Amino acid sequence: MDYLHQLQWPAMVVTITAVWLIASQDKRRRKFGFWCSLLSNFLWLVWGWHAHAHALVVLQIALAFLNIRGASKNEPELNAKSEV
């Protein structure tokens, strides 16, 4: 059995969980959501590489950079500095 082919299902669950958490108004949940999103990017990247879905691999790399950007904007120190 091709176990990497089955990786798409946990990747989907982690992606949905991440989006749910990122939509929270609680900073801790949002932060955890960003980490879940990065995990989902990694899972999709591995699956996409295995499936030769090169556009998906590039998309996940781009989304990972956007997730890192979003997580950095979620930090209270950075928000306080940008408001001044």
C-alpha positions as CSV (number, residue, x, y, z in Angstrom):
1,M,0.0,0.0,0.0
2,D,1.2,3.5,-0.9
3,Y,1.2,5.3,2.5
4,L,2.3,8.6,1.1
5,H,-0.8,8.6,-1.1
6,Q,-2.9,8.5,2.0
7,L,-1.1,11.6,3.4
8,Q,-3.7,13.8,1.7
9,W,-6.4,13.0,4.2
10,P,-4.5,14.1,7.4
11,A,-3.3,17.1,5.4
12,M,-6.9,18.0,4.7
13,V,-7.9,17.6,8.4
14,V,-5.0,19.7,9.6
15,T,-5.7,22.4,7.0
16,I,-9.4,22.7,8.1
17,T,-8.4,22.7,11.7
18,A,-5.8,25.5,11.0
19,V,-8.3,27.7,9.2
20,W,-10.8,27.2,12.1
21,L,-8.2,28.3,14.6
22,I,-6.8,31.2,12.6
23,A,-10.3,32.6,12.5
24,S,-10.5,32.7,16.3
25,Q,-10.4,36.0,18.1
26,D,-8.1,34.5,20.8
27,K,-4.4,35.2,20.1
28,R,-3.3,31.8,21.5
29,R,-5.7,29.9,19.2
30,R,-4.6,32.0,16.2
31,K,-1.0,31.4,17.0
32,F,-1.6,27.6,17.2
33,G,-3.6,27.9,14.0
34,F,-0.6,29.4,12.2
35,W,1.5,26.5,13.4
36,C,-1.1,24.0,12.2
37,S,-1.2,25.8,8.9
38,L,2.6,25.4,8.5
39,L,2.2,21.7,9.4
40,S,-0.5,21.4,6.7
41,N,1.8,23.2,4.2
42,F,4.5,20.6,4.9
43,L,2.1,17.7,4.6
44,W,0.7,19.0,1.3
45,L,4.2,19.7,0.1
46,V,5.3,16.1,0.8
47,W,2.1,14.7,-0.8
48,G,2.5,17.0,-3.8
49,W,6.1,16.0,-4.3
50,H,5.1,12.3,-4.2
51,A,2.2,12.9,-6.6
52,H,4.3,15.0,-8.9
53,A,1.9,17.9,-8.4
54,H,4.5,20.6,-8.9
55,A,2.0,23.5,-8.9
56,L,0.8,22.3,-5.5
57,V,4.4,22.2,-4.2
58,V,5.0,25.8,-5.3
59,L,1.6,26.9,-3.8
60,Q,2.4,25.3,-0.4
61,I,5.8,27.1,-0.3
62,A,4.2,30.4,-1.1
63,L,1.4,29.8,1.5
64,A,4.1,28.8,4.1
65,F,5.7,32.2,3.6
66,L,2.3,34.0,3.9
67,N,1.6,32.0,7.1
68,I,4.9,33.0,8.6
69,R,4.1,36.6,7.7
70,G,0.7,36.3,9.3
71,A,2.1,34.7,12.4
72,S,4.6,37.6,12.8
73,K,1.8,40.1,12.5
74,N,-0.1,38.3,15.3
75,E,2.7,39.0,17.8
76,P,1.7,41.7,20.2
77,E,5.2,43.4,20.3
78,L,5.1,43.9,16.5
79,N,1.5,45.3,16.5
80,A,2.4,47.8,19.3
81,K,5.4,49.1,17.4
82,S,3.4,49.4,14.1
83,E,0.7,51.5,15.8
84,V,3.1,54.1,16.9
